[in-house]
Amino acid sequence: MRRSHHRMEIAELSVDATTGEKHRRHHMTKDGFYRGRQLFKVSQDA
């Protein structure tokens, strides 16, 4: 039973307080928000 602790783990998800979008913990959302504050302005050109 070597390496029995090496397994895939489910990613922890958080919900942004401002937008309500789900994202990985300690990562910003696609809109540029992190912990309710906007860090980056994301353009809609893409």
PDB file of N, H, CA, C and O in Angstrom:
ATOM      1  N   MET A   1       0.832  -1.189   0.000  1.00  0.00           N
ATOM      2  CA  MET A   1       0.000   0.000   0.000  1.00  0.00           C
ATOM      3  C   MET A   1       0.874   1.251   0.000  1.00  0.00           C
ATOM      4  O   MET A   1       0.588   2.218   0.706  1.00  0.00           O
ATOM      5  N   ARG A   2       1.885   1.225  -0.755  1.00  0.00           N
ATOM      6  H   ARG A   2       2.118   0.439  -1.328  1.00  0.00           H
ATOM      7  CA  ARG A   2       2.708   2.420  -0.863  1.00  0.00           C
ATOM      8  C   ARG A   2       1.958   3.490  -1.635  1.00  0.00           C
ATOM      9  O   ARG A   2       1.183   3.198  -2.546  1.00  0.00           O
ATOM     10  N   ARG A   3       2.198   4.699  -1.265  1.00  0.00           N
ATOM     11  H   ARG A   3       2.828   4.937  -0.525  1.00  0.00           H
ATOM     12  CA  ARG A   3       1.609   5.875  -1.917  1.00  0.00           C
ATOM     13  C   ARG A   3       0.085   5.859  -1.881  1.00  0.00           C
ATOM     14  O   ARG A   3      -0.562   6.382  -2.788  1.00  0.00           O
ATOM     15  N   SER A   4      -0.470   5.286  -0.878  1.00  0.00           N
ATOM     16  H   SER A   4       0.055   4.862  -0.141  1.00  0.00           H
ATOM     17  CA  SER A   4      -1.930   5.254  -0.802  1.00  0.00           C
ATOM     18  C   SER A   4      -2.508   6.637  -0.513  1.00  0.00           C
ATOM     19  O   SER A   4      -3.705   6.852  -0.702  1.00  0.00           O
ATOM     20  N   HIS A   5      -1.685   7.575  -0.062  1.00  0.00           N
ATOM     21  H   HIS A   5      -0.713   7.401   0.092  1.00  0.00           H
ATOM     22  CA  HIS A   5      -2.168   8.923   0.209  1.00  0.00           C
ATOM     23  C   HIS A   5      -2.053   9.831  -1.014  1.00  0.00           C
ATOM     24  O   HIS A   5      -2.495  10.979  -0.962  1.00  0.00           O
ATOM     25  N   HIS A   6      -1.469   9.346  -2.116  1.00  0.00           N
ATOM     26  H   HIS A   6      -1.110   8.413  -2.158  1.00  0.00           H
ATOM     27  CA  HIS A   6      -1.374  10.124  -3.348  1.00  0.00           C
ATOM     28  C   HIS A   6      -2.649   9.900  -4.154  1.00  0.00           C
ATOM     29  O   HIS A   6      -2.831   8.850  -4.772  1.00  0.00           O
ATOM     30  N   ARG A   7      -3.506  10.875  -4.140  1.00  0.00           N
ATOM     31  H   ARG A   7      -3.358  11.727  -3.639  1.00  0.00           H
ATOM     32  CA  ARG A   7      -4.765  10.751  -4.859  1.00  0.00           C
ATOM     33  C   ARG A   7      -5.192  12.135  -5.332  1.00  0.00           C
ATOM     34  O   ARG A   7      -4.676  13.156  -4.877  1.00  0.00           O
ATOM     35  N   MET A   8      -6.123  12.141  -6.234  1.00  0.00           N
ATOM     36  H   MET A   8      -6.542  11.312  -6.604  1.00  0.00           H
ATOM     37  CA  MET A   8      -6.669  13.408  -6.708  1.00  0.00           C
ATOM     38  C   MET A   8      -7.600  13.957  -5.636  1.00  0.00           C
ATOM     39  O   MET A   8      -8.374  13.218  -5.027  1.00  0.00           O
ATOM     40  N   GLU A   9      -7.512  15.260  -5.418  1.00  0.00           N
ATOM     41  H   GLU A   9      -6.883  15.860  -5.912  1.00  0.00           H
ATOM     42  CA  GLU A   9      -8.389  15.898  -4.450  1.00  0.00           C
ATOM     43  C   GLU A   9      -9.338  16.837  -5.175  1.00  0.00           C
ATOM     44  O   GLU A   9      -8.992  17.415  -6.205  1.00  0.00           O
ATOM     45  N   ILE A  10     -10.516  16.979  -4.636  1.00  0.00           N
ATOM     46  H   ILE A  10     -10.797  16.509  -3.799  1.00  0.00           H
ATOM     47  CA  ILE A  10     -11.500  17.888  -5.209  1.00  0.00           C
ATOM     48  C   ILE A  10     -11.098  19.313  -4.852  1.00  0.00           C
ATOM     49  O   ILE A  10     -10.776  19.605  -3.700  1.00  0.00           O
ATOM     50  N   ALA A  11     -11.117  20.194  -5.842  1.00  0.00           N
ATOM     51  H   ALA A  11     -11.378  19.957  -6.777  1.00  0.00           H
ATOM     52  CA  ALA A  11     -10.737  21.590  -5.621  1.00  0.00           C
ATOM     53  C   ALA A  11     -11.770  22.278  -4.736  1.00  0.00           C
ATOM     54  O   ALA A  11     -12.974  22.093  -4.912  1.00  0.00           O
ATOM     55  N   GLU A  12     -11.294  23.066  -3.792  1.00  0.00           N
ATOM     56  H   GLU A  12     -10.316  23.216  -3.649  1.00  0.00           H
ATOM     57  CA  GLU A  12     -12.176  23.830  -2.919  1.00  0.00           C
ATOM     58  C   GLU A  12     -12.717  25.020  -3.703  1.00  0.00           C
ATOM     59  O   GLU A  12     -11.951  25.728  -4.356  1.00  0.00           O
ATOM     60  N   LEU A  13     -14.018  25.246  -3.647  1.00  0.00           N
ATOM     61  H   LEU A  13     -14.640  24.671  -3.116  1.00  0.00           H
ATOM     62  CA  LEU A  13     -14.632  26.354  -4.355  1.00  0.00           C
ATOM     63  C   LEU A  13     -15.202  27.352  -3.364  1.00  0.00           C
ATOM     64  O   LEU A  13     -15.722  26.984  -2.311  1.00  0.00           O
ATOM     65  N   SER A  14     -15.093  28.622  -3.724  1.00  0.00           N
ATOM     66  H   SER A  14     -14.671  28.921  -4.580  1.00  0.00           H
ATOM     67  CA  SER A  14     -15.672  29.699  -2.940  1.00  0.00           C
ATOM     68  C   SER A  14     -16.644  30.465  -3.814  1.00  0.00           C
ATOM     69  O   SER A  14     -16.601  30.374  -5.040  1.00  0.00           O
ATOM     70  N   VAL A  15     -17.523  31.221  -3.169  1.00  0.00           N
ATOM     71  H   VAL A  15     -17.557  31.294  -2.173  1.00  0.00           H
ATOM     72  CA  VAL A  15     -18.464  32.071  -3.891  1.00  0.00           C
ATOM     73  C   VAL A  15     -18.096  33.515  -3.594  1.00  0.00           C
ATOM     74  O   VAL A  15     -17.998  33.906  -2.431  1.00  0.00           O
ATOM     75  N   ASP A  16     -17.891  34.314  -4.647  1.00  0.00           N
ATOM     76  H   ASP A  16     -17.971  33.996  -5.592  1.00  0.00           H
ATOM     77  CA  ASP A  16     -17.538  35.716  -4.477  1.00  0.00           C
ATOM     78  C   ASP A  16     -18.727  36.477  -3.907  1.00  0.00           C
ATOM     79  O   ASP A  16     -19.855  36.302  -4.367  1.00  0.00           O
ATOM     80  N   ALA A  17     -18.480  37.322  -2.905  1.00  0.00           N
ATOM     81  H   ALA A  17     -17.563  37.463  -2.532  1.00  0.00           H
ATOM     82  CA  ALA A  17     -19.556  38.052  -2.244  1.00  0.00           C
ATOM     83  C   ALA A  17     -20.182  39.101  -3.153  1.00  0.00           C
ATOM     84  O   ALA A  17     -21.376  39.381  -3.040  1.00  0.00           O
ATOM     85  N   THR A  18     -19.401  39.681  -4.044  1.00  0.00           N
ATOM     86  H   THR A  18     -18.431  39.454  -4.135  1.00  0.00           H
ATOM     87  CA  THR A  18     -19.905  40.748  -4.907  1.00  0.00           C
ATOM     88  C   THR A  18     -20.665  40.209  -6.105  1.00  0.00           C
ATOM     89  O   THR A  18     -21.796  40.624  -6.360  1.00  0.00           O
ATOM     90  N   THR A  19     -20.058  39.288  -6.842  1.00  0.00           N
ATOM     91  H   THR A  19     -19.140  38.951  -6.634  1.00  0.00           H
ATOM     92  CA  THR A  19     -20.657  38.812  -8.090  1.00  0.00           C
ATOM     93  C   THR A  19     -21.443  37.521  -7.928  1.00  0.00           C
ATOM     94  O   THR A  19     -22.306  37.223  -8.755  1.00  0.00           O
ATOM     95  N   GLY A  20     -21.168  36.746  -6.885  1.00  0.00           N
ATOM     96  H   GLY A  20     -20.467  36.987  -6.213  1.00  0.00           H
ATOM     97  CA  GLY A  20     -21.837  35.467  -6.692  1.00  0.00           C
ATOM     98  C   GLY A  20     -21.259  34.356  -7.545  1.00  0.00           C
ATOM     99  O   GLY A  20     -21.826  33.266  -7.620  1.00  0.00           O
ATOM    100  N   GLU A  21     -20.132  34.627  -8.189  1.00  0.00           N
ATOM    101  H   GLU A  21     -19.671  35.512  -8.128  1.00  0.00           H
ATOM    102  CA  GLU A  21     -19.500  33.651  -9.075  1.00  0.00           C
ATOM    103  C   GLU A  21     -18.665  32.662  -8.268  1.00  0.00           C
ATOM    104  O   GLU A  21     -18.015  33.043  -7.294  1.00  0.00           O
ATOM    105  N   LYS A  22     -18.681  31.403  -8.671  1.00  0.00           N
ATOM    106  H   LYS A  22     -19.209  31.094  -9.463  1.00  0.00           H
ATOM    107  CA  LYS A  22     -17.856  30.388  -8.023  1.00  0.00           C
ATOM    108  C   LYS A  22     -16.455  30.424  -8.610  1.00  0.00           C
ATOM    109  O   LYS A  22     -16.279  30.595  -9.816  1.00  0.00           O
ATOM    110  N   HIS A  23     -15.457  30.262  -7.744  1.00  0.00           N
ATOM    111  H   HIS A  23     -15.600  30.124  -6.764  1.00  0.00           H
ATOM    112  CA  HIS A  23     -14.066  30.258  -8.184  1.00  0.00           C
ATOM    113  C   HIS A  23     -13.248  29.432  -7.215  1.00  0.00           C
ATOM    114  O   HIS A  23     -13.705  29.117  -6.116  1.00  0.00           O
ATOM    115  N   ARG A  24     -12.031  29.080  -7.623  1.00  0.00           N
ATOM    116  H   ARG A  24     -11.660  29.337  -8.515  1.00  0.00           H
ATOM    117  CA  ARG A  24     -11.145  28.325  -6.743  1.00  0.00           C
ATOM    118  C   ARG A  24     -10.725  29.203  -5.579  1.00  0.00           C
ATOM    119  O   ARG A  24     -10.582  30.417  -5.726  1.00  0.00           O
ATOM    120  N   ARG A  25     -10.532  28.597  -4.441  1.00  0.00           N
ATOM    121  H   ARG A  25     -10.648  27.610  -4.321  1.00  0.00           H
ATOM    122  CA  ARG A  25     -10.134  29.358  -3.258  1.00  0.00           C
ATOM    123  C   ARG A  25      -8.784  30.013  -3.482  1.00  0.00           C
ATOM    124  O   ARG A  25      -7.896  29.428  -4.103  1.00  0.00           O
ATOM    125  N   HIS A  26      -8.632  31.226  -2.977  1.00  0.00           N
ATOM    126  H   HIS A  26      -9.353  31.701  -2.472  1.00  0.00           H
ATOM    127  CA  HIS A  26      -7.408  32.023  -3.068  1.00  0.00           C
ATOM    128  C   HIS A  26      -7.057  32.385  -4.505  1.00  0.00           C
ATOM    129  O   HIS A  26      -5.893  32.646  -4.808  1.00  0.00           O
ATOM    130  N   HIS A  27      -8.051  32.403  -5.396  1.00  0.00           N
ATOM    131  H   HIS A  27      -8.997  32.191  -5.150  1.00  0.00           H
ATOM    132  CA  HIS A  27      -7.878  32.842  -6.775  1.00  0.00           C
ATOM    133  C   HIS A  27      -8.939  33.896  -7.065  1.00  0.00           C
ATOM    134  O   HIS A  27     -10.015  33.881  -6.467  1.00  0.00           O
ATOM    135  N   MET A  28      -8.638  34.801  -7.973  1.00  0.00           N
ATOM    136  H   MET A  28      -7.764  34.814  -8.458  1.00  0.00           H
ATOM    137  CA  MET A  28      -9.634  35.813  -8.317  1.00  0.00           C
ATOM    138  C   MET A  28     -10.607  35.253  -9.354  1.00  0.00           C
ATOM    139  O   MET A  28     -10.328  34.252 -10.012  1.00  0.00           O
ATOM    140  N   THR A  29     -11.752  35.919  -9.483  1.00  0.00           N
ATOM    141  H   THR A  29     -11.979  36.733  -8.948  1.00  0.00           H
ATOM    142  CA  THR A  29     -12.754  35.493 -10.450  1.00  0.00           C
ATOM    143  C   THR A  29     -12.370  35.980 -11.842  1.00  0.00           C
ATOM    144  O   THR A  29     -11.411  36.734 -12.000  1.00  0.00           O
ATOM    145  N   LYS A  30     -13.121  35.547 -12.843  1.00  0.00           N
ATOM    146  H   LYS A  30     -13.901  34.935 -12.714  1.00  0.00           H
ATOM    147  CA  LYS A  30     -12.853  35.972 -14.218  1.00  0.00           C
ATOM    148  C   LYS A  30     -13.097  37.462 -14.400  1.00  0.00           C
ATOM    149  O   LYS A  30     -12.548  38.074 -15.317  1.00  0.00           O
ATOM    150  N   ASP A  31     -13.919  38.053 -13.531  1.00  0.00           N
ATOM    151  H   ASP A  31     -14.364  37.557 -12.787  1.00  0.00           H
ATOM    152  CA  ASP A  31     -14.207  39.486 -13.614  1.00  0.00           C
ATOM    153  C   ASP A  31     -13.137  40.336 -12.945  1.00  0.00           C
ATOM    154  O   ASP A  31     -13.208  41.563 -13.007  1.00  0.00           O
ATOM    155  N   GLY A  32     -12.145  39.714 -12.304  1.00  0.00           N
ATOM    156  H   GLY A  32     -12.087  38.717 -12.254  1.00  0.00           H
ATOM    157  CA  GLY A  32     -11.068  40.454 -11.660  1.00  0.00           C
ATOM    158  C   GLY A  32     -11.314  40.755 -10.194  1.00  0.00           C
ATOM    159  O   GLY A  32     -10.608  41.580  -9.614  1.00  0.00           O
ATOM    160  N   PHE A  33     -12.309  40.100  -9.569  1.00  0.00           N
ATOM    161  H   PHE A  33     -12.883  39.430 -10.040  1.00  0.00           H
ATOM    162  CA  PHE A  33     -12.610  40.329  -8.160  1.00  0.00           C
ATOM    163  C   PHE A  33     -11.919  39.299  -7.279  1.00  0.00           C
ATOM    164  O   PHE A  33     -11.786  38.134  -7.652  1.00  0.00           O
ATOM    165  N   TYR A  34     -11.479  39.747  -6.097  1.00  0.00           N
ATOM    166  H   TYR A  34     -11.587  40.694  -5.794  1.00  0.00           H
ATOM    167  CA  TYR A  34     -10.926  38.854  -5.080  1.00  0.00           C
ATOM    168  C   TYR A  34     -11.365  39.381  -3.732  1.00  0.00           C
ATOM    169  O   TYR A  34     -11.076  40.528  -3.393  1.00  0.00           O
ATOM    170  N   ARG A  35     -12.051  38.573  -2.966  1.00  0.00           N
ATOM    171  H   ARG A  35     -12.286  37.641  -3.242  1.00  0.00           H
ATOM    172  CA  ARG A  35     -12.560  38.915  -1.641  1.00  0.00           C
ATOM    173  C   ARG A  35     -13.404  40.184  -1.653  1.00  0.00           C
ATOM    174  O   ARG A  35     -13.307  41.017  -0.751  1.00  0.00           O
ATOM    175  N   GLY A  36     -14.232  40.321  -2.685  1.00  0.00           N
ATOM    176  H   GLY A  36     -14.311  39.645  -3.418  1.00  0.00           H
ATOM    177  CA  GLY A  36     -15.158  41.440  -2.749  1.00  0.00           C
ATOM    178  C   GLY A  36     -14.588  42.723  -3.318  1.00  0.00           C
ATOM    179  O   GLY A  36     -15.317  43.704  -3.466  1.00  0.00           O
ATOM    180  N   ARG A  37     -13.306  42.742  -3.641  1.00  0.00           N
ATOM    181  H   ARG A  37     -12.714  41.945  -3.521  1.00  0.00           H
ATOM    182  CA  ARG A  37     -12.681  43.942  -4.205  1.00  0.00           C
ATOM    183  C   ARG A  37     -12.235  43.659  -5.629  1.00  0.00           C
ATOM    184  O   ARG A  37     -11.781  42.558  -5.940  1.00  0.00           O
ATOM    185  N   GLN A  38     -12.365  44.658  -6.492  1.00  0.00           N
ATOM    186  H   GLN A  38     -12.734  45.553  -6.239  1.00  0.00           H
ATOM    187  CA  GLN A  38     -11.932  44.491  -7.876  1.00  0.00           C
ATOM    188  C   GLN A  38     -10.451  44.834  -7.975  1.00  0.00           C
ATOM    189  O   GLN A  38     -10.042  45.961  -7.695  1.00  0.00           O
ATOM    190  N   LEU A  39      -9.649  43.843  -8.377  1.00  0.00           N
ATOM    191  H   LEU A  39      -9.980  42.927  -8.604  1.00  0.00           H
ATOM    192  CA  LEU A  39      -8.209  44.035  -8.492  1.00  0.00           C
ATOM    193  C   LEU A  39      -7.813  44.486  -9.884  1.00  0.00           C
ATOM    194  O   LEU A  39      -6.903  45.299 -10.044  1.00  0.00           O
ATOM    195  N   PHE A  40      -8.495  43.959 -10.896  1.00  0.00           N
ATOM    196  H   PHE A  40      -9.234  43.298 -10.767  1.00  0.00           H
ATOM    197  CA  PHE A  40      -8.178  44.265 -12.288  1.00  0.00           C
ATOM    198  C   PHE A  40      -9.454  44.595 -13.034  1.00  0.00           C
ATOM    199  O   PHE A  40     -10.514  44.032 -12.758  1.00  0.00           O
ATOM    200  N   LYS A  41      -9.344  45.509 -13.979  1.00  0.00           N
ATOM    201  H   LYS A  41      -8.483  45.966 -14.203  1.00  0.00           H
ATOM    202  CA  LYS A  41     -10.474  45.789 -14.857  1.00  0.00           C
ATOM    203  C   LYS A  41     -10.322  44.913 -16.082  1.00  0.00           C
ATOM    204  O   LYS A  41      -9.329  45.004 -16.803  1.00  0.00           O
ATOM    205  N   VAL A  42     -11.306  44.068 -16.315  1.00  0.00           N
ATOM    206  H   VAL A  42     -12.113  43.995 -15.729  1.00  0.00           H
ATOM    207  CA  VAL A  42     -11.258  43.114 -17.418  1.00  0.00           C
ATOM    208  C   VAL A  42     -12.059  43.690 -18.577  1.00  0.00           C
ATOM    209  O   VAL A  42     -13.217  44.071 -18.412  1.00  0.00           O
ATOM    210  N   SER A  43     -11.439  43.751 -19.746  1.00  0.00           N
ATOM    211  H   SER A  43     -10.498  43.442 -19.880  1.00  0.00           H
ATOM    212  CA  SER A  43     -12.142  44.273 -20.918  1.00  0.00           C
ATOM    213  C   SER A  43     -12.997  43.178 -21.546  1.00  0.00           C
ATOM    214  O   SER A  43     -12.692  41.993 -21.414  1.00  0.00           O
ATOM    215  N   GLN A  44     -14.047  43.569 -22.216  1.00  0.00           N
ATOM    216  H   GLN A  44     -14.295  44.532 -22.324  1.00  0.00           H
ATOM    217  CA  GLN A  44     -14.966  42.633 -22.856  1.00  0.00           C
ATOM    218  C   GLN A  44     -14.631  42.424 -24.333  1.00  0.00           C
ATOM    219  O   GLN A  44     -15.442  41.857 -25.064  1.00  0.00           O
ATOM    220  N   ASP A  45     -13.450  42.870 -24.791  1.00  0.00           N
ATOM    221  H   ASP A  45     -12.791  43.331 -24.197  1.00  0.00           H
ATOM    222  CA  ASP A  45     -13.072  42.791 -26.200  1.00  0.00           C
ATOM    223  C   ASP A  45     -12.784  41.373 -26.666  1.00  0.00           C
ATOM    224  O   ASP A  45     -12.953  41.067 -27.847  1.00  0.00           O
ATOM    225  N   ALA A  46     -12.357  40.513 -25.772  1.00  0.00           N
ATOM    226  H   ALA A  46     -12.220  40.762 -24.813  1.00  0.00           H
ATOM    227  CA  ALA A  46     -11.948  39.155 -26.154  1.00  0.00           C
ATOM    228  C   ALA A  46     -13.132  38.362 -26.506  1.00  0.00           C
ATOM    229  O   ALA A  46     -13.007  37.188 -26.857  1.00  0.00           O
TER     230      ALA A  46
END
